[in-house]
Amino acid sequence: MHVPDGYLSPETCAVGLAIAIPAIAVASRQVMRQVKGRAVPKLAMLSAFSFLIMMFNLPIPDGTTAHAVGSALIAIVMGPAAAVIATAVALLFQALIFGDGGVLAYGVNVVNMAIIMPLVATVVNRWIAGRSEPGSVRRVAAAAVAGYTSILAASVAVGVELGIQPALFHTADGTALYNPYGLAATLPAMLFAHLLIAGPAEAIITSAGYSFLARTGQLDEAAPASHKLRSNPGLVSLGVLAVLALLTPLGLIAQGTAFGEWGPEELVDQLGAIPAGLAQWSSVWTHSILPDYGFTSGEAPLAAYWISALIGSLIVAGFTYGALWLANRRQSVGASA
Amino acid sequence: MTAALPDWLATPATPATSSPRRPHRFLRRTINQLERLLATLSEPPTRFTEVDPRVKLVTALAVLVVLALMQDPLLLTVAGLLACTGTVAAGAGRALVGIAGPIVAMTAIVLLPATTSIVRPGTIVLPLGDWAGQPVGLTSVGITGAWLVLTRLIASLAVVVLLTRTTSWLRLTAALRAIGAPAAFVLIATMAHRYLWVLGRGVVDLLLARRARSIGGATGREDRAFVGGSVGALYVRSNELADQVHQAMVARGFTGRLADPTPRRIRWVDLAIGGAIIVAALGLLWGDIGVR
């Protein structure tokens, strides 16, 4: 799961950092508000806890051992924002002290294990647990499924990040500059390992850890995870942005034009003529900053595509954030009235 | 008087049956890993500690970016050799072997199929036989691609080991703060590193106690329940420790405001060392671009 340096291009690493840094900043602010003065020691301990969870070798049913990430358990018990910080700090230790995961690839590893995992775990846990009693069988099962699905989601993200490398970064003679395996190899490989080994390990750690905390009365039910997620639109928007940004390079691999998005030239090729209405309206605005997701000069198509994707994603995320902020504000005004 | 064993002792009356209980292999493995972790955390920095950590951090990041941008296998090999030589000269050769050894071995195994014509079709330089009527062998593009990943990985690990084994964590996090990392994140990372040892020691004690209490082994189900309980207990312990640390911080006057330590002035000699390394790395990159 930890991607080392050398497997990913600097461009991919830059995109990872561009997502990870604001996510960590938003999560820090959110947690500081949640736990107030206790935030610093609390998060420091959670980070150490997250790191140590990854050291636990767990015996799994096939006779071998595996280790879990622990991000899902922290997200369920403490909320996704705390899980983002704790896992990000644990990943920093691993990259710098133990060489487990790259330094340049730190942003990508944070996206996979510290952003995607807690968000998926929180959503799945909330969906399955519903309004059931804390510590009930349904809650424990929800924790297990959340742990399992969250690590699967992270493994798919890793598979995509690694799998797009040979298609995007290669020399003229076809030599892969970074990871040499395409999506057809990386996705099944990651899914196979995580469906059968790492997934069960994460499910066991998450459900058994949650069950223990519920049994011993250690759960902080005053601030349920569902409330934490709803009150943090910034983090949700960043999660959506992370997934969008990670998947955008797939568009470079696709051939041809999407159905119904043909330009006048393509319509001439297909129909032999341009419909009169289309001819009139298609020339109204021709001053796009990034026409066809590229620079007007046509240079650096890859960089232009990524910049277009990032700008588009940021605009969408901005609107999402604004809409959720407005909705929360109205709710709080209504409640106080 | 004879020394032969009596029949009832030499031959068991009932054959031994295999038990579903198995020894705690995972306990031994986890304890070993944690002991190694605690030993690593306690290691003092080796040489070159007097060089400013900010210069070291910026230089390391610049070199890592250059390594990621390089595409020529020969020049990348030269860069890797230089990085490894620097690490050995800094007295961190053993640490490099310990950290990079398993990662490089695993990477080599993973990359092996990518050197063949099945994964990376191209000119076959070493035929291995036929498969489904097609010649199969190692291709030049496959070997070059795998070599690029492997050398870049070794060089990057050497740079990271060189940085972290010559700089204490406290100075490294201060350098992170100096280059713009958020204050809260850096403070959390600093404190987490300090208390990692305390929590890690507690976990080792927990596991050793379990191992001492269960000589006969346990079933897989019991083992999994124990690991889940240990994780929960660890969470409770970290919460309690966090409360104690917070009370101690408040008692010492902590108001929630984070203050940066006054940075030390960077010496000219440190800047010269960092500059020379960056210029050398850029020279390699320039040569790399030239041969493309």
Chai-1 contact restraints between the chains, C-beta under 6 A:
chainA,res_idxA,chainB,res_idxB,connection_type,confidence,min_distance_angstrom,max_distance_angstrom,comment,restraint_id
A,P4,B,L153,contact,1.0,0.0,6.0,A-B,restraint_1
A,D5,B,S156,contact,1.0,0.0,6.0,A-B,restraint_2
A,G6,B,V149,contact,1.0,0.0,6.0,A-B,restraint_3
A,G6,B,R152,contact,1.0,0.0,6.0,A-B,restraint_4
A,G6,B,L153,contact,1.0,0.0,6.0,A-B,restraint_5
A,G6,B,S156,contact,1.0,0.0,6.0,A-B,restraint_6
A,P10,B,A68,contact,1.0,0.0,6.0,A-B,restraint_7
A,P10,B,L69,contact,1.0,0.0,6.0,A-B,restraint_8
A,S28,B,A184,contact,1.0,0.0,6.0,A-B,restraint_9
A,G37,B,G256,contact,1.0,0.0,6.0,A-B,restraint_10
A,R38,B,H246,contact,1.0,0.0,6.0,A-B,restraint_11
A,V40,B,L187,contact,1.0,0.0,6.0,A-B,restraint_12
A,P41,B,A242,contact,1.0,0.0,6.0,A-B,restraint_13
A,P41,B,V245,contact,1.0,0.0,6.0,A-B,restraint_14
A,P41,B,H246,contact,1.0,0.0,6.0,A-B,restraint_15
A,K42,B,A242,contact,1.0,0.0,6.0,A-B,restraint_16
A,L43,B,I188,contact,1.0,0.0,6.0,A-B,restraint_17
A,A44,B,I188,contact,1.0,0.0,6.0,A-B,restraint_18
A,A44,B,M191,contact,1.0,0.0,6.0,A-B,restraint_19
A,A44,B,A192,contact,1.0,0.0,6.0,A-B,restraint_20
A,M45,B,S238,contact,1.0,0.0,6.0,A-B,restraint_21
A,M45,B,L241,contact,1.0,0.0,6.0,A-B,restraint_22
A,M45,B,A242,contact,1.0,0.0,6.0,A-B,restraint_23
A,S47,B,A192,contact,1.0,0.0,6.0,A-B,restraint_24
A,A48,B,A192,contact,1.0,0.0,6.0,A-B,restraint_25
A,A48,B,Y195,contact,1.0,0.0,6.0,A-B,restraint_26
A,A48,B,L196,contact,1.0,0.0,6.0,A-B,restraint_27
A,A48,B,L199,contact,1.0,0.0,6.0,A-B,restraint_28
A,F49,B,L234,contact,1.0,0.0,6.0,A-B,restraint_29
A,F49,B,S238,contact,1.0,0.0,6.0,A-B,restraint_30
A,L52,B,L199,contact,1.0,0.0,6.0,A-B,restraint_31
A,L52,B,V203,contact,1.0,0.0,6.0,A-B,restraint_32
A,M55,B,Q33,contact,1.0,0.0,6.0,A-B,restraint_33
A,M55,B,L34,contact,1.0,0.0,6.0,A-B,restraint_34
A,F56,B,T30,contact,1.0,0.0,6.0,A-B,restraint_35
A,F56,B,V227,contact,1.0,0.0,6.0,A-B,restraint_36
A,N57,B,F26,contact,1.0,0.0,6.0,A-B,restraint_37
A,N57,B,R29,contact,1.0,0.0,6.0,A-B,restraint_38
A,N57,B,T30,contact,1.0,0.0,6.0,A-B,restraint_39
A,L58,B,V227,contact,1.0,0.0,6.0,A-B,restraint_40
A,P59,B,F26,contact,1.0,0.0,6.0,A-B,restraint_41
A,P59,B,G220,contact,1.0,0.0,6.0,A-B,restraint_42
A,P59,B,D223,contact,1.0,0.0,6.0,A-B,restraint_43
A,T65,B,F26,contact,1.0,0.0,6.0,A-B,restraint_44
A,V89,B,I188,contact,1.0,0.0,6.0,A-B,restraint_45
A,V89,B,A189,contact,1.0,0.0,6.0,A-B,restraint_46
A,V89,B,A192,contact,1.0,0.0,6.0,A-B,restraint_47
A,L92,B,A189,contact,1.0,0.0,6.0,A-B,restraint_48
A,L96,B,T164,contact,1.0,0.0,6.0,A-B,restraint_49
A,I97,B,T164,contact,1.0,0.0,6.0,A-B,restraint_50
A,G99,B,I99,contact,1.0,0.0,6.0,A-B,restraint_51
A,G99,B,L157,contact,1.0,0.0,6.0,A-B,restraint_52
A,G99,B,V160,contact,1.0,0.0,6.0,A-B,restraint_53
A,V103,B,L64,contact,1.0,0.0,6.0,A-B,restraint_54
A,V103,B,V160,contact,1.0,0.0,6.0,A-B,restraint_55
A,L104,B,L64,contact,1.0,0.0,6.0,A-B,restraint_56
A,L104,B,A68,contact,1.0,0.0,6.0,A-B,restraint_57
A,G174,B,V141,contact,1.0,0.0,6.0,A-B,restraint_58
A,T175,B,V141,contact,1.0,0.0,6.0,A-B,restraint_59
A,T175,B,T144,contact,1.0,0.0,6.0,A-B,restraint_60
A,T175,B,G145,contact,1.0,0.0,6.0,A-B,restraint_61
A,A176,B,G145,contact,1.0,0.0,6.0,A-B,restraint_62
A,L177,B,Q71,contact,1.0,0.0,6.0,A-B,restraint_63
A,P180,B,A114,contact,1.0,0.0,6.0,A-B,restraint_64
A,P180,B,R120,contact,1.0,0.0,6.0,A-B,restraint_65
A,P180,B,G145,contact,1.0,0.0,6.0,A-B,restraint_66
A,I204,B,R224,contact,1.0,0.0,6.0,A-B,restraint_67
A,I205,B,V231,contact,1.0,0.0,6.0,A-B,restraint_68
A,A208,B,G228,contact,1.0,0.0,6.0,A-B,restraint_69
A,G209,B,G228,contact,1.0,0.0,6.0,A-B,restraint_70
A,G209,B,V231,contact,1.0,0.0,6.0,A-B,restraint_71
A,G209,B,G232,contact,1.0,0.0,6.0,A-B,restraint_72
A,F212,B,G228,contact,1.0,0.0,6.0,A-B,restraint_73
A,F212,B,G229,contact,1.0,0.0,6.0,A-B,restraint_74
A,F212,B,G232,contact,1.0,0.0,6.0,A-B,restraint_75
A,L213,B,G232,contact,1.0,0.0,6.0,A-B,restraint_76
A,Q218,B,V236,contact,1.0,0.0,6.0,A-B,restraint_77
